[in-house]
Amino acid sequence: MNQDRCAGIIRQVMGSMKERWGKLTANPVVECAGARDQRAGRMQERYGVSREMAAREFNEFLERNRNWDPSKQ
């Protein structure tokens, strides 16, 4: 297990804590930021990429799918 994968696991845990804090304080911005950190950490853990690359790929994914609406399926 390389350092980037370990950092991904830590990022997931921190994102989970941030998301729970957002729910506890009823702050949707913090809650969404925590969920986003969790997903980026999961990518970082799975593919062993750096934090910057995981964030960049996640942002590209969000840009490509920003108009996706599951109710139209």
KOLLOKOL-950770 format. One record per residue (C-alpha): residue number from 1; x, y, z. Coordinates in Angstrom, 1 decimal. Layout:
N
> NUM/X/Y/Z
...
//
This chain:
73
> 1/0.0/0.0/0.0
> 2/1.6/3.3/-1.0
> 3/1.4/6.6/0.7
> 4/-1.4/8.0/-1.7
> 5/-3.7/5.1/-0.8
> 6/-3.2/5.7/2.9
> 7/-3.9/9.4/2.4
> 8/-7.1/8.4/0.6
> 9/-8.3/6.4/3.6
> 10/-7.5/9.3/5.9
> 11/-9.4/11.6/3.6
> 12/-12.4/9.4/3.6
> 13/-12.5/9.3/7.4
> 14/-12.1/13.1/7.6
> 15/-14.8/13.6/5.0
> 16/-17.1/11.3/7.0
> 17/-16.5/13.4/10.1
> 18/-17.1/16.6/8.2
> 19/-20.3/15.3/6.7
> 20/-21.6/14.2/10.2
> 21/-20.7/17.6/11.6
> 22/-22.6/19.3/8.8
> 23/-25.7/17.1/9.6
> 24/-25.3/17.9/13.3
> 25/-25.1/21.6/12.8
> 26/-27.7/21.6/10.0
> 27/-25.1/23.1/7.6
> 28/-25.7/21.7/4.1
> 29/-22.5/23.3/2.7
> 30/-20.3/21.5/5.2
> 31/-22.3/18.3/4.7
> 32/-21.8/18.4/0.9
> 33/-18.1/19.2/1.3
> 34/-17.6/16.2/3.5
> 35/-19.4/13.9/1.1
> 36/-17.2/15.3/-1.7
> 37/-14.0/14.7/0.3
> 38/-15.1/11.1/1.0
> 39/-15.6/10.4/-2.7
> 40/-12.3/12.0/-3.7
> 41/-10.6/10.0/-0.9
> 42/-12.2/6.8/-2.2
> 43/-10.8/7.5/-5.7
> 44/-7.4/8.3/-4.2
> 45/-7.4/5.0/-2.3
> 46/-8.7/2.9/-5.1
> 47/-6.4/4.1/-7.9
> 48/-3.4/5.2/-5.8
> 49/-3.2/8.7/-7.3
> 50/-2.1/11.9/-5.7
> 51/-4.6/14.1/-3.9
> 52/-4.4/16.8/-6.6
> 53/-5.1/14.2/-9.4
> 54/-8.0/12.7/-7.5
> 55/-9.5/16.1/-7.0
> 56/-9.0/17.1/-10.6
> 57/-10.6/13.9/-11.9
> 58/-13.5/14.2/-9.5
> 59/-14.1/17.8/-10.7
> 60/-13.9/16.7/-14.3
> 61/-16.5/14.0/-13.6
> 62/-18.8/16.6/-11.9
> 63/-18.4/19.0/-14.9
> 64/-19.3/16.2/-17.4
> 65/-22.3/15.1/-15.5
> 66/-23.6/18.3/-14.0
> 67/-26.8/18.3/-16.0
> 68/-27.6/14.7/-15.3
> 69/-31.1/14.2/-13.8
> 70/-32.0/10.7/-12.7
> 71/-35.7/11.5/-12.7
> 72/-35.5/11.8/-16.6
> 73/-34.3/8.2/-17.0
//
